[in-house]
Amino acid sequence: MPLPEGIAAVFFDAGGTLIHAEPSPGDVYAEVGRRFGSRVDAATARARFRDAFRRRQGHPDLTTSEAVEDAFWRGVVAEVLADVTADGCYRTLFAHFARPEAWRADPEAATVLPALAERGLLIGLCSNFDTRLHGIVAGLPELRAARRVVVSSEVGWRKPAPAFFAAVARAAALPPERILVVGDDPVNDYQGARAAGMAARLLDPHGRFAGPDRISSLANLLR
């Protein structure tokens, strides 16, 4: 799928698009929880994490900050590891996911991002995350081509808020119509970007969605 005409910058979502937690959050929660006396097994932790994350992500209030993100993750940990009250458990988990080693880059990122940059495109990330993302990106060589990182906790708004995408346009120093957003969330990434006047591609490896803007892999951007 060719890039839309006139595009000068490509911004990627982070989690689920360019980077993936490895081991999975549920497995890490269970392992860390055991150190603090939890009896929650990995399968239960994985299911609880999915439920807690999705429910909290769907909150209608899109304003955010570092404090809000901290409260968000404290709430997730409390739901997943309900039999642990130690603050040290939360702090250990929060620190774990700040480490680049806790994440793997998409296998195609090391090829696709530099190839797009070589075409003269500005490459960036735009994510519902906190300031830990900066260290993660800096520690993953596959993401070296990314020159801008827009983080919701610093912007004050989460995707799909129009104010978040306005911040992306400011970071790129470009009008919205010259920016392409690539992400795996049909609401936060795809619909949010389109509503802001940007082009968008929905990364959907499993064919859950249909439409001309769906891509099955990052490599589709180079066709």
N, C-alpha and C positions, 0 to 999 in steps of 0.2 A: 504494500500500500504506500503510494508516494506521500510525502509530507505536503500539507496544504500550501498553496502558493503564497509567497510573502512572509513565511515564517522565518523569524530571526533568532528565536530562543526556544529551547525545549526544557521544560521543568518536569521532573519525575516525582511522584509520591515516593516515600521511603519504605516503611514497613509493608510487606506484602507485594511490593513492586520491585524495588531495587535491593532491599535487604530483607533477610528472614532470620528470625531467632533460631539458633541451633546450639544445644537441644531446644525443644519446644518449651514455651513458658510453663506449661503444666508440669513437665518433667522436672524443670529446675525448681519450681515451687515445692514440689513434693520432696525433692532431695534436700533443699535448704530447710524446709519445714521439719524434717526428721531431726535435724541438728538441734532444733528448739523444742523437741518433744511432740511434734505432730504425728498423728497416725493416719493422715490422709494419703492414700496411695496415688500413684502416678495417673492412672486412668480417671479416678475421681477428680484429681486436680486439673486434668486437661478439660474435662467437661465443665467443671465449675468456672475455670478461667474463661472459656468461650462464652458462657452465659453471662458472667459478670462484666466482661469487656464489652460485649455487644449491647447489653442493656445500658451501661453507663455511657457508652459512645453515642447512644441514641437520645441523650438528654437534649431537650429543646434549647437550653441556654448555651449559645455558642461562644460566649465570652470566656476568656481563659487567662491564665498567668502561671508563673512558676508555682505559686501557692495552690492554685486550683489543680494543676497537674499533680502536685504532691498529694493532695487530698484524694484525687481520682485513684491514684495507684495504692494509697493506703486502704481505700475502700475495696479495691479488687483483692488485695492480699488478705484483708479481713474476711472476705467472702470465701475465698479459696481455702484458706487455712483457718477455719473458724475455731479450731481447738488450740490456737496459739495466740497469746496476748503480748509476747515480748516485742518491744520496739526494735530490738536488734535483728529480728527476723526480717522485718520490712526493710531496714537499712541495708542488710546484706543483699536482699533481692534487688533493691534499687541500684546499688553499686554494681551488682553483677551485670545488669543490662546497660550500664554505662560503658562497659568494656567492648572494644571492637571485636575481641575474641569471642564474644557471646553471639556474634552475628556472622552470617555469610552473605556475600553479595550474590545476586542472581548470576548464574553461569555466563550469561550473554553480556553482562554489564561491561566487562573488561574490553569487549570488542565494539559494542554498539556506541557507548558514550564517546570514546576517542574518535570513532568514525564520523559521528555527527559533528563533533568539534572541528574535525579537519575540513568539514564543509563550510566552516565559518559560523556555525551556530553557537550561541551561548548556551551552556549546559548548567542546569541548576536542580536543586531539590526543593520541594514544597510539601511540608508534612505537618500533620497533627502530632506534635511531639513536644518535648521540652529541650532544654539546652544541652542535654546529654548527646543529642544528635550530632552536634559539631565534632565532638571527640570521636564518635563512631565513624563518621565520614572521613575524618582525617586519618584514621587508623586502618582504613580499607583501601589498598592500592587500586582496586578495580574502579573506585569512584573518583580517582584523581582528576578526571576531566571536569568534574562539577566545580564551577566557579562561584555559584551563589547557593546559599542554603537559607530558606525561609522557614522559620519554625513558629508554630502557632502560639506557644507560650510567650514568645518575644513580640509577636504582632499584637496579641491581645484578643485574637479571634481564631476560632477553629473553622476548618472547612466544614460545610460548604458556604460559610458566610461570605457575602460580597466583599467585605472589608479585608478578608484574608487574601483574596485574589487581587485586590487593589494593591496590597503589599507586594505581591509577586510582580506585578507590573512595575512598581517603583524599583524593586530590586533589579529588574532587567533593564530599567530605563527605556521601556518600549511601550507602545500602545497595546492594549489587550489583544487586538486582532493579529498581532505579529508573534503571539506566544502560543505554543502548543503544550498542553498538560497531558501527561501520561500517568494513569493510575489504575488500580484494581477495584476501586469502590465506585459503583455506578452513581451514587448520590454525591458523596463527598468530593470525588475527583471529577468524574465525567459531567454530571449535571451542574455541579458547582462552577466548573470552568466555563461551560457553555453559557450559563446564565450571566457570567461576567464578561462575555464577549470574546472569549478565547476559543481556540480550536482545542479539540480533545480526542484522545484515543483511550479506549477502555481495554486494559489488559485482562484477558479472559481465557486462560489456557484450557479450561475445561468445557468451553462451549455453553456456558449457562445463559448467555445473552446473545441476541441477534442484532444486527445493524451494521451499517457501512463503516462505522468508526471502531468496531471491535478488532483487536489484534490478539493472536494466540501466543505470541512471544515478542520480546523486545526486538529481536532481529527483523521482524516485519517492518520496523521503522526504516530499515535500510533499503527496502525494495523500491 
